[in-house]
Structures are given as structure tokens and as C-alpha cells.
């Protein structure tokens, strides 16, 4: 099943971009996301949680190497 448009916006982000944290914050505070989450299917919420967990891990690995450069 295809991802809803709002989740596709997350999936299209460049996970290697130094602006990723700002872009994620912008999407997380986007009007309508809170309402979407409360009304969405369990699998969509699970997808978002897993996505944010993967991004958190990759960002945590990226930040120390970027700071030492």
C-alpha cells in the first residue's frame, strides 16, 4: 500500500543533508500532522515511528563526524 502524502514528505527528505533536523522539525510541526496522526492507521503511525528512529540513529552517527571535520 502506498504511503499517504504527508508520510511521503518525510520519505523524500535527504537523510544525508545537514539540514535534516530542521526539515524534520518543520514537517513535525506542520499544520495537520497532529490531526493526521490521531486519525491514521496503526501501520502509518508505526512507519513514522520507525522512520524517525532510523533518522535519529543516522543523525547521531553523522553529527560527531561532522563536528570533527
JOPE-V766630 format. One record per residue. D_CENTER is the distance of its C-alpha to the mean C-alpha in Angstrom with 2 decimals. Layout:
D_CENTER, D_CENTER
//
This chain:
19.00, 16.72, 13.28, 13.68, 13.11, 10.45, 8.22, 9.68, 8.43, 4.78, 7.06, 9.30, 7.73, 10.12, 8.90, 12.42, 12.57, 13.78, 12.19, 8.56, 8.70, 10.43, 8.35, 5.27, 8.36, 9.87, 7.63, 7.65, 11.34, 12.01, 15.21, 15.24, 11.88, 13.89, 16.63, 14.64, 13.31, 16.91, 18.37, 16.15, 17.23, 16.68, 15.28, 12.48, 11.61, 12.08, 9.83, 6.81, 8.35, 9.05, 5.81, 4.83, 8.49, 8.74, 6.63, 8.74, 11.67, 11.50, 11.11, 13.94, 15.96, 15.54, 16.55, 20.00, 20.99, 20.12, 22.16, 25.10, 25.41
//
